[in-house]
Amino acid sequence: MQVKYNYLDQQFAEVEGYFQDLRQLVATGEFTLGPFVEAFEKKFAAYIGVKHAIGTNTGTGALIQSLKAVGVQPGDEVITVANTFIATVGAIVAAGARPVFVDCDDRYQIDVNLIAGAITAKTKAILPVHWGGCSPDMDKVMAIADKHGIPVVEDACPSVGATVNGRKAGTFGKVNAFSMHPLKPLNVWGDGGIIVTNDDKAAEFLRLYRNHGMVDRDHIEIWGINDRLQPFQAVVGSRVLDTVEGLVQLRVRNAQLLDAGLKGLEAHIRPPARPAGNREAYQLYLATAERRDELVKFLISRGVEAKIHYPIPIHLQNCARDLGYRKGDFPVCEKQADEILTLPAHQHINEEQIAYMVSVIREFYAR
Ligand SMILES: Cc1ncc(COP(=O)(O)O)c(C=O)c1O
């Protein structure tokens, strides 16, 4: 049996509806921002429950711009978690700031108990990540940030549809970023990103900044860049958004089936604790496994496309050399890098495939 990690051919097997919408766009010639982007931004803001949504070209761009919108400048420090995708940290560097890492907890999320100790006079933002579609303890993050008067920028890139006690990921911080990369829960046909905020001033800055600082074609208010959401991606994103609640529910069902199927194997493979009140979007179904590398090879040999996110932590990557971190600085993150694996649990996985994955894992540990 095959259990594929990438599901895009299945998700977009039926495209006629998308093509109809795209024909309408092409007929208008509105290829730079315009009504299709505006309509999508409004729809996304309503879904998340915020005042403003600002479309960007990528999630990475959304993060860089969000950091700028909260006032991060060259020389500042931004606190984030050591286990994330490189884009979180690359965005901090691109904004001119210095990434300051804290270790993660056993749910693979930022260890909120370590944040206060990392704050210095140079800290200008805290950047928690909803890693893999799962949320850290956002109430605690916000309490620490508020106590020190430091703005929070959520990296909610993988987490459209995730909630904490009914409140959506991306509604806690001052300015927050989502990705619409093809393997995110809300995905488009290429790259796409979106920033959300309730802050009118930040939204005004972002609408100018992503579009060269232009008020109109003849008036440039601030220095800016070109990092706009493409209208055809707004059209695609709008249709996918209609399906997001349903697809997240299927991911939750699959994750629950996997969790149940792995019961009894805790000595070998363990999914993280799942606090009541959190709904994960399961961009990644992560677990910690004994003899991880061997297990991943075994799964792949049996047709299950297991992955590793990621085997080398960012503070030990060559690009991070100048940050001065060393092996041993983030022991939880480093241990997880040796033990973590990702199993396919997306909306196109069915119950038979889940049962098959569980049986392959049981066979591996019974050998
Ligand atoms: C945690 C995290 N941050 C940032 C990004 C960057 O998003 P993008 O690929 O849209 O630039 C991603 C995904 O790729 C991600 O998983």
The ligand as an SDF file (V2000), in Angstrom:
LIG
                    3D

 16 16  0  0  0  0  0  0  0  0999 V2000
    7.0470   27.6890   10.7180 C   0  0  0  0  0  0  0  0  0  0  0  0
    7.1550   28.2780    9.3350 C   0  0  0  0  0  0  0  0  0  0  0  0
    7.5110   29.5710    9.2030 N   0  0  0  0  0  0  0  0  0  0  0  0
    7.6180   30.1460    8.0010 C   0  0  0  0  0  0  0  0  0  0  0  0
    7.3660   29.4400    6.8340 C   0  0  0  0  0  0  0  0  0  0  0  0
    7.5830   30.1400    5.5360 C   0  0  0  0  0  0  0  0  0  0  0  0
    6.5000   30.1680    4.6850 O   0  0  0  0  0  0  0  0  0  0  0  0
    6.7180   30.3100    3.1010 P   0  0  0  0  0  0  0  0  0  0  0  0
    7.2370   28.9960    2.6020 O   0  0  0  0  0  0  0  0  0  0  0  0
    5.3460   30.6240    2.5890 O   0  0  0  0  0  0  0  0  0  0  0  0
    7.6690   31.4260    2.8630 O   0  0  0  0  0  0  0  0  0  0  0  0
    6.9780   28.0930    6.9330 C   0  0  0  0  0  0  0  0  0  0  0  0
    6.6530   27.2550    5.7720 C   0  0  0  0  0  0  0  0  0  0  0  0
    7.2060   27.1260    4.7600 O   0  0  0  0  0  0  0  0  0  0  0  0
    6.8870   27.4900    8.2120 C   0  0  0  0  0  0  0  0  0  0  0  0
    6.5610   26.2020    8.3780 O   0  0  0  0  0  0  0  0  0  0  0  0
  1  2  1  0
  2  3  1  0
  2 15  2  0
  3  4  2  0
  4  5  1  0
  5  6  1  0
  5 12  2  0
  6  7  1  0
  7  8  1  0
  8  9  2  0
  8 10  1  0
  8 11  1  0
 12 13  1  0
 12 15  1  0
 13 14  2  0
 15 16  1  0
M  END
$$$$
